[in-house]
Amino acid sequence: MEFRMLSFARIAAWVGIGLGLQATGHAVASLPSDAITTPTTAPVPLPSAGDGCYGRTLTGNWFGWRDDLAHHGVSFAGGAISDESWNLLGGINTRKMISRVQINLGVALDTRRLLGWTGGKLHATVRFQFGPNANNLQLGSIQGFSLMDNGAPRIQLYDFYYRQRFFQHQVAVRVGTMDANAFFDIPADASDFVNPSATDPPLYLQNAPPYVAPALEVTWHPAPRTTLLMGAFYNDRFHPTLFDTMLNTLEPVNQPVGTFYTMEVDQAYRFGARMPGMVGIGGFWRTGKLPKLNGNFQSWAGGGYLFVDQTIWQSRHAIHRLAFFGNVTSNDPQVSEIDYSLQTGMLDVGPIPGRDHDKIGLGLDWAHISSLAATPKPYELVTEVFYELACGHGMAIQPDLQYFINTGGGIHPDGLIAVIRVSVEF
């Protein structure tokens, strides 16, 4: 009965949005500074405001209205992702398929076009989430196998913030409700992988991630290829404001009162004409009454990360390419079940002649488990392989396989998870 209701909700959501609009994580490319919010789970980037890529979306140009609205300062973007997962071996339960759907609808208002105020934009994204946590029901992994399992079913104002640029666009300041995962620690070529560890590693401390929170974020470009990002995200799930209650801005999890601070420095570089790359290093600090793994509490915790994203081959017209990424994170072992981890992978774009936008990915995620977690094994290891089939008009189908060793730190048998992801840009 539950599966039939979910299937009906999924079909109704897809059909309803398709008709209503006339007719998504970190993105494939690094998140554009003007993007409406690209969900970290999206396998393809949502269009930025006025970037001219509407021909790659399902709903097109709305008979010319979409371009006209963008020209006057009102831009729309959206996307939907559907994950169907099967546990083929080991884990918790191999007897059923589980479905999840996430829909993101966003709008950006350009103050220069609307009001003559240069450098300002107001962003808002509403998220619709349907379906249960498949990892808790099928596998039992510490890392998880899909960001679609991050949070309970909900309708949520995912972000709502104002961005203002200064000093000839060298500095951008954002104020409002934001998700730190949309701005920090994003190896660009890791975003097509279904497993969340590479683009949403467990660096935000066990039981205390920032998710969506009132925040101040600053981006500074001190040099053409150098970027400094700083953010402060305030969490108070125990004393919600009237705004939080009315618009459901809160994630359905209990979090301690406190502030999450993070800073990152990115450096872009290039080996020759066709081998661009980027390296980033960052750290984070969390205040508040944080639960420790031994049952006690402490008032702060922190950690750091280092990532690299490197193109190692690219065709003359940059259509076909092969890229490598790696990401190392560390956490406080007193409060985080995963105290340090490593994610790495390869992405091949256009692997088959005539299929320029298809992708093949091979990844590995290794997570060391804190000794305070007292699991039978000290680590969990997952390998992932996928093929993303680009169907045109913003649609893609992505079969994905993930094999887990020491599932849940050896609590559950080694598992084999199959996922079929269908994504569409509106």
Helices and strands as residue ranges (DSSP letters): H 2-20, G 54-56, G 62-64, H 65-71, E 74-89, E 97-110, H 111-115, E 120-130, H 134-134, I 135-139, G 147-149, E 154-166, E 171-179, G 180-182, G 188-190, E 212-223, E 226-235, H 242-247, E 258-270, E 276-291, E 297-314, E 321-330, E 338-349, E 359-369, G 371-373, E 379-392, E 395-405, E 415-425
